[in-house]
Amino acid sequence: MVDFDRRIRSFSIDMSFAILLFFLLTMLVNQFNLESDQLKLILSASIAYFGVLIVPNFFSKGQSFGKRVQKMKVVYNSSSETPPLILVLFREVVKGMLLVFTFGLYLLICGIMVNSRKDGRAIHDLLFKTKVICLTRYLSDKEKGYVLGPGESAKKNLEGSHRD
């Protein structure tokens, strides 16, 4: 089962990049002579979502940038195999459409589902028979949980303690 906080961090990383890309694209698209401001915003949002959540799957199947940083991956529910690229892409498109058409309510419902279900699956996972797994137990891949390892001052302060 995937940790709820890792899944939230992954989504936050992806959405942060999408929002940054959206703002940059909005400034760029405003240079074009399009008739509708709504069209400019929809175009910018679509490219940002596609660029952040769909394009990374072409390079690392089953992983967006946020999932890759959090060492998570989308796999079939019945096995640990990554689904075909088209299924993963369709899953992301459906997830995005549900998020937009429900004005964000879908995100709240998925958060409650992921946190309360034993298998940690959301609606889009149930629809596509997938799950999100953690590839490592810790993000740092170290047993003690140190990201950079204890420094010299930490070693000196820990001398004689139970952590020797």
C-alpha positions as CSV (number, residue, x, y, z in Angstrom):
1,M,0.0,0.0,0.0
2,V,1.2,3.5,-0.8
3,D,1.6,6.0,1.9
4,F,-1.0,8.7,1.8
5,D,1.5,11.5,2.5
6,R,3.7,10.3,-0.4
7,R,0.8,10.4,-2.8
8,I,-0.1,13.9,-1.6
9,R,3.5,15.1,-2.0
10,S,3.6,13.6,-5.5
11,F,0.4,15.3,-6.5
12,S,1.7,18.6,-5.0
13,I,4.9,18.4,-6.9
14,D,3.1,17.7,-10.2
15,M,0.5,20.5,-9.6
16,S,3.3,23.0,-8.6
17,F,5.0,22.3,-11.9
18,A,1.7,22.5,-13.8
19,I,0.8,25.9,-12.3
20,L,4.3,27.3,-13.0
21,L,4.1,26.1,-16.6
22,F,0.5,27.5,-16.8
23,F,1.7,31.0,-15.8
24,L,4.6,30.9,-18.2
25,L,2.3,29.6,-21.0
26,T,-0.3,32.2,-20.3
27,M,2.3,35.0,-20.7
28,L,3.5,33.3,-24.0
29,V,0.0,32.7,-25.4
30,N,-1.0,36.3,-24.7
31,Q,1.4,37.3,-27.4
32,F,-0.7,35.5,-30.0
33,N,-3.7,37.3,-31.5
34,L,-6.4,34.9,-30.4
35,E,-9.9,36.3,-30.2
36,S,-11.0,34.9,-26.8
37,D,-9.2,35.2,-23.5
38,Q,-11.0,32.0,-22.4
39,L,-9.5,30.2,-25.3
40,K,-6.0,31.4,-24.2
41,L,-6.6,30.1,-20.7
42,I,-7.9,26.8,-21.8
43,L,-5.0,26.3,-24.2
44,S,-2.5,27.2,-21.5
45,A,-4.1,24.9,-18.9
46,S,-4.3,22.0,-21.3
47,I,-0.7,22.3,-22.4
48,A,0.4,22.6,-18.8
49,Y,-1.5,19.6,-17.7
50,F,-0.4,17.6,-20.7
51,G,3.2,18.6,-20.3
52,V,3.5,17.8,-16.6
53,L,1.3,14.7,-16.1
54,I,1.3,13.0,-19.5
55,V,4.6,13.7,-21.2
56,P,6.7,12.2,-18.4
57,N,5.0,8.9,-18.9
58,F,6.6,8.6,-22.3
59,F,10.0,8.5,-20.6
60,S,9.2,6.6,-17.4
61,K,6.0,4.6,-17.9
62,G,3.7,4.8,-14.9
63,Q,5.5,7.7,-13.3
64,S,4.9,11.5,-13.5
65,F,7.7,13.7,-12.2
66,G,6.1,13.8,-8.7
67,K,5.8,10.0,-8.6
68,R,9.4,9.6,-9.7
69,V,10.6,12.0,-7.0
70,Q,8.5,10.2,-4.4
71,K,9.6,6.8,-5.8
72,M,6.1,5.6,-6.7
73,K,4.7,4.0,-9.8
74,V,1.3,3.1,-11.3
75,V,0.9,-0.7,-11.8
76,Y,-1.9,-3.2,-12.4
77,N,-3.9,-4.0,-9.3
78,S,-3.4,-7.8,-9.9
79,S,0.4,-7.7,-10.5
80,S,3.4,-5.4,-10.2
81,E,3.5,-4.9,-14.0
82,T,3.2,-1.4,-15.4
83,P,0.1,-1.1,-17.7
84,P,0.5,-0.2,-21.4
85,L,1.3,3.4,-22.1
86,I,-2.0,4.1,-23.7
87,L,-3.9,2.9,-20.5
88,V,-1.7,5.1,-18.2
89,L,-2.2,8.1,-20.5
90,F,-6.0,7.5,-20.6
91,R,-6.0,7.2,-16.8
92,E,-4.4,10.6,-16.5
93,V,-6.7,12.2,-19.0
94,V,-9.8,10.8,-17.2
95,K,-8.4,11.9,-13.9
96,G,-7.9,15.4,-15.2
97,M,-11.3,15.6,-16.8
98,L,-13.0,14.4,-13.6
99,L,-11.0,17.0,-11.6
100,V,-12.1,19.8,-13.9
101,F,-15.7,18.9,-14.4
102,T,-16.3,18.5,-10.7
103,F,-14.6,21.7,-9.9
104,G,-12.1,20.0,-7.6
105,L,-14.6,18.0,-5.6
106,Y,-13.2,14.8,-7.2
107,L,-9.8,15.6,-5.6
108,L,-11.5,15.7,-2.1
109,I,-13.3,12.5,-2.7
110,C,-10.1,10.8,-3.9
111,G,-8.2,12.0,-0.9
112,I,-10.8,10.5,1.4
113,M,-10.8,7.3,-0.5
114,V,-7.1,6.9,-0.6
115,N,-6.8,7.6,3.1
116,S,-9.6,5.3,4.2
117,R,-9.2,2.3,1.9
118,K,-6.8,-0.4,2.9
119,D,-5.4,-0.7,-0.6
120,G,-5.2,3.1,-1.0
121,R,-6.9,3.2,-4.4
122,A,-8.8,6.2,-5.8
123,I,-11.7,6.2,-8.2
124,H,-9.5,6.4,-11.3
125,D,-7.5,3.4,-9.9
126,L,-10.7,1.4,-9.5
127,L,-11.9,2.3,-13.1
128,F,-8.6,1.3,-14.7
129,K,-7.8,-1.6,-12.4
130,T,-4.5,0.0,-11.3
131,K,-2.8,0.9,-8.0
132,V,0.0,3.2,-7.0
133,I,2.9,1.4,-5.3
134,C,6.0,2.6,-3.4
135,L,9.2,1.4,-5.1
136,T,11.2,1.8,-1.9
137,R,10.4,1.8,1.8
138,Y,12.1,5.2,2.4
139,L,12.6,8.1,0.0
140,S,16.4,8.1,0.9
141,D,16.9,4.4,0.5
142,K,18.8,4.3,3.8
143,E,17.8,2.2,6.7
144,K,18.2,4.8,9.4
145,G,16.4,7.4,7.4
146,Y,19.3,9.9,7.1
147,V,19.2,11.7,3.8
148,L,22.7,13.0,3.9
149,G,24.0,10.9,6.8
150,P,24.8,12.3,10.2
151,G,27.4,15.1,10.2
152,E,30.4,15.3,12.5
153,S,28.7,17.4,15.1
154,A,25.8,15.0,15.2
155,K,28.1,12.1,15.6
156,K,29.9,13.9,18.5
157,N,26.6,14.7,20.2
158,L,25.4,11.2,19.9
159,E,28.6,9.6,21.5
160,G,27.7,7.5,24.4
161,S,24.0,7.4,23.5
162,H,22.0,4.4,22.5
163,R,22.6,5.4,18.8
164,D,26.2,4.4,18.7
